[in-house]
Amino acid sequence: SAEVSEAAQKSQSSGAVPAHPRDTVTRPCAGMRRAMARAAVGDDDYGEDPTVNELQRLAAGVLGMESALFVPSATMANLIAVMCHCQRRGAQLFLGQNTHLHLHEHGGAAQVAGVHSQALPDLPDGTFDLEQLELAIREAHSSRYYPRPELICLENTHSSAGGRALPLTYLSQVRGLADRYGLRVHMDGARLMNAAVAQGVEPAQIAQHCDSVSLCFSKGLGAPAGAVLAGRREFVSEAWRVRKLLGGGLRQAGVLAAAARLGLQHAERTLRRDHDNARRFAEGIHVLDSPLCSINLAAVETNIVMVNVQGPWPSPAELCDRLCAVSEEEVAETGQAVSVLLLPWSARTVRAVWHRNVSARDTELARRKLEFVPCYRPE
């Protein structure tokens, strides 16, 4: 599920440098490498790694939770959350049908946890209809044949919806609904820091509506690996046991935690720049008024841009191929060879995601590249 838009350029003689189509490809900066090299380490599986322990305390404080647990990935964090909240096999969780947890985590909730997922249609802003959710919960409670509902899972920002940040009022409504029916709420917060920056709030103001939340360090925060799962102290204690079961117990993990800590500390500045670049790119496409593609500016909230491909040609895949290729006409006119690598996301949509290694200059080059993509169908 590659997602990044990145422009890379060299001189005419050097040719094009294709970018990687993911926002997980960031390289540790010099500061991160120094922090990793100098990190005090211990055996984290025994709770003896001081850098991991410091990161867990920092993350718990940022998220407004009692405790946090460092894990290898957000996918593992989400699975641990499901297993801790739904300890009865055959329990039911509700989530959006286009969420990462439902589509891109290999069905771990079913394969490993033995939990049944009921997927609800996602609305364009990444939410789902709460009346429909309540109806599904009430039907399950009133039937002897339905699975027993125990958990609601949210994704924030919502990846497939184009990085939309879930409204705080919506989160409050989900919390109230869960409380009325005795359900718990887990948030896949892989890009939760993006949501906090976009909404101008502290991350804890978002996480307060949830029983647990995951946070990924290897996307916009730029660390090479790792995530945390945060919640109440008793929940995290149980999560440690499940992490061990899944093979997630680490040894001298402080070398990873040091990079994650630095990324978390610099999150606001880094992510705000990413959001600004994504917005600048979207506005550039909007002003360009291209016959090839269009942008819904109202939907561009964070570092993800969904580009709508118009007309019978090109298809999203063909447009991506053209943006990646470098024409002689382009080089002759600009003196530069620029290759832009985007992802065909749906039948009429291309997706682009910004990260810390994509500069404002790269963003402008990517926008200009669209001017050299012909709008006619090749013979």
N, C-alpha and C positions, 0 to 999 in steps of 0.2 A: 504494500500500500504506500508506494512512494509519493511524496507530496511537495517537493520543493521546487520553486522557481529560482534559478540562479543564473546570472550572466557572468561569463568569464571571458576575458579578452587579452590578447597579446598583440604584438605588432603584426603587420601584414606578412612578413617572412616567417613568422612563427606559426601562423595558422590558428585555428579555433581550439578552445579548451572546453569541452563539454562539462557541465556541472552535474553533480549528483542529485537525483530527484527525491531527496528526503531531507527533513530538517534534523535528522539524527546523525548527519555526517560531519558535524562541527569538529574541528580539531582543538584539543586543549590549548589555550593560549599560554604564553610564557609564564604568566603568573600562576596558572593552574599547574603547569609542569614543575615549577619551583615548589609549590605547596605539596604536590604529590611526593616529590623527592625528599622533602624535609619532614613529612608526616610522622608523628609518633604512632607506632602500631603495636598491636597485641592480638591475641586470639579472640576475634569477635564472637565466635561460637560459644565462648565462655563469658562473654560480656566484658572482655579485658582490653578491647581496643579503645584507647582514649579518644582518638579522632572520630571514630564512629559514634561513641557515646556523646561527644560534644555536638556532632551533627544531629543526632536524634533529639537532643534537648532543644537545639536551635529550631529544628523543623516543627517540633511540637508547639513551641512558643509562637512561631509564625502562624501556624494553623489554629491556634487557640485550643489545642487538645492537651489532655493530660500526659500522653506518652506517644512515642513514635518508634517504628522499627525499620531499620535499613534493610532493604532487600535488593536482589540483583536487577529486577525490572518491574515496571508498572503492571505488566501482565501478571506476574507472580503476585504482586500486591493485591490486585483485583480478585484473583482466585482465592487467595488467603482470606480476604474479606468475606467472600461468598461462603467459604467453608466454615468460618467462625460464626457468621450470622445465621446460617441455615444448617444446623447440625443434624436435623432430621432428614434422612434420605427421602426424596420425593417431594421435598418442600418446593415452593414456587417463588420465583422472583419476577418482578416486572421491570422492563427496560424498553428503550426505544429500538425499533427494528433496524436502524442504521448505526447503532452505537458500536464503538470499537469492541467493547466487551462481548457483544452479541456476534459480530461478524469476523473479527480479526484476532481472536484469542483461542482459536482451535476448539471452540465449544468446551472449554475446560470446566465450566459450571456443570455440564452434563457428564462429560467423560470422567472427571476426577471427583467432583463434589456430589454427583448424583442428584443435582438440583434441576428442576424443570423451569425453563425460561418461557414466559409469555411476553412476546414482543408486540409493542404497541406502535402504531404509525407515528413517525416523527413529523412534527410541524416544521415549516421552513426555518424557524428560529432555533431549532434544536430541542424544543419542549415537546411534550405530548399532552393531549387533551385530558385534563384532570377529571372531567365528568366521565369520560370513557374509562379511565383508570379506576375511579371509585366504583363504577358499575361492575368492572371485572372483579374487583376485590369482594364486593357484596355477593356476586354470583358464587364465587369460590367459598365464601363463608356459609352460604345457605345450602350448599350441595354436599351430599355424602360422597360424591364421585369426583369432585375437583381436587387437585392438589391443594395443600394448605399454604396460603400466601404468607410469606415471612419477610420479604425484602423488596425494596425499590432501589434500583440502580440508576444513577444519573451520570451524564458525561459533560464536563465543563472545563475548557470550552468544548463545544460539540464539533468534532473533527469533520464529519461528513456534511454538516450544515455550513461549512465554510468558516469554522473558527468562531461561531457565535457564542457570546457569553450568556449563560442562563440568567434571566432577570432575578434580582433578589426577592421581589414579591412572589415570583413563581416558586422559588426555593422555600419561602415561608409557607406557601400554600401546600406544597408537597409534604413539608414537615407536619403541618396540621392534619393532613389527611392520613399520614402514616400513624400519628399518635391516636387518632380516632379509632383505628382498626388494629392497633397493636403491632404495626410493622416497623422495621428498621430501615434506615436510609444510608446507602453507601454512594459516595461520589468518586467516579473515575476522574480524578483531577490531574491527569497527565499534564495538561496545560492550564491548570488552575491559576498559576501566577499570571498568565496572559489575561485571564478574566479579571483578576484583581486590578491589574494595571489599566485595562480598558475601562473599567467601571470606576476607577479612582477610589477604591476601598482597600482596607486591609484584608489579606487572605482569610483571616479569622472571621470576618463578617460574612464570608461565603460559607466557610466550613461549619459555622455554628449551627446550621440547619441539618447537619448530617451526624450520624452515629460514627461513621468512619470515612476517611478520605485518603486516596493515594495521590502521590505527587512524583512526577518523573523529573530526573535531573539531566537526562541525556537528550532532551529536545531543545527547547529554547534556552535553557539555562546553560547548555554547552558542555556539560561534564561528559566523560567518556562512557559512563555506565552508572546504574543505580537508581533507586526510587525509595520512598518511604511510605509506610502505611501508618496512619495516625488515628487515635481514638481514645477511649477511656483506658485507664491503666489495666483493668482486668481483661479487656478485649485484646490489648497488645500483648499481654502475657500469654494468652491463648494463641495469638498470632505467631508468637515465637515458636511454639510447638508445631504449628502447621508449616511454618517456614522450614523447620528441620525435616519434617516429613517429606516435603517437596524437594529436598536437596539444596535449599537455599542458605544453609548455614555456611558462613564465610570465615576465613581465618584472618590474615593481616589485611583487612579490608580498609584500613585507614588511608591507604594510598588512593582509593576511589572516593572515600568520604571527604578527603581534603579538597578534591576538585569540586565535588558536589556542594560543599559548604561555601566555596568561593562563588560558584554560580548562583547560589541562593542569596548570598549577600549583595550581589550586584544585579539582581534580577530586574528591578524596576528600570534602571538605566538601560540595560541591554534590551529588554522587551519593548520599551517605549520606542527605541530606535527602530526595531523590527516593525512595529506597528506603523510608524511614520513612513517607512520605506514601502510597505505594502499599500498603504493609502495613496502614496504618491504614484505608484504604478497604476493603481486602479483609476485614479483621477486622470492620468495620462491617457489611458485607453478610452475613457469616457469622452475626453476632449477630442481625441483622434477621430471619433465618429466613423470607425472602420466598418466597411460592409462585411467584414469577416467575423467580428466579435463585439460583444457588449458587456457591460458591467452593471450590476445593481449596487450602487454605491452605499445604499442604506444597509446592505448586508456585510460590508467590509468593516469589521470591528476590531480585529486583532492582526495576526500575521499571516492569515490565509485569505487568498483571493480566488473566487470561482469566476472563471471567464466563460461566458455563454457563447458558443459557436453558432453562427447564424447561417441560414441558407442551406441548400443541398450539398454544397462543397465549400470548404473541405470538411471532412470529418475531424473530430478531435485528434485522432491519431495522426491524420495527414497534416494537420496544422502543427502538431508537435514535431513531426519530422522536418517540416519546413523551417521551423524556428531553430532546430538543432543544426541544420545544414548551413553552410556558408557559400553564398553565390559570388561569382566574379564581379557582378555589378555592385554588390554591396561593398566589397573590398575596394573597388576602384573609386567609389563615391566617398567612402568614409575613411579609407586608409586603415581600417581595422577589420579583424576577423572575429566576429562575436557569435558564440553559440549559446542558445538558451534552451535548457532542458526542462520541459514541463511534463505533467502527467495527464493523459486522457482519463478523465474521472467517470464520465457517464456518456450516454449516447450523444449529448450535445454540450458537454461541459469539460473544460480543462481546468486543472487545479494548480495553484501556485502557493508556496509557503516560504516565508522569509526566516532567516536565522542570523546569528551573530557574525557569520563570515560573508554575508551579502551586504555590500556597502551601498550608499546612496548613488555612487557612480555606477556600480553594477546594475542598480535598479533602473537608472536612466538608460543605460545601454540596452537593457531588456525591453524597455518601452519602445525605444527607437527601432529595435529589430523588427517590430511588427510592420513598420513602414516598407520593409523590403520583402514582405511575404506577398506574392501576387494573389489577387482575389479571383483569378480565373482558373478554371479546371484545365490541367495540362492535357495535351493531346495524347 
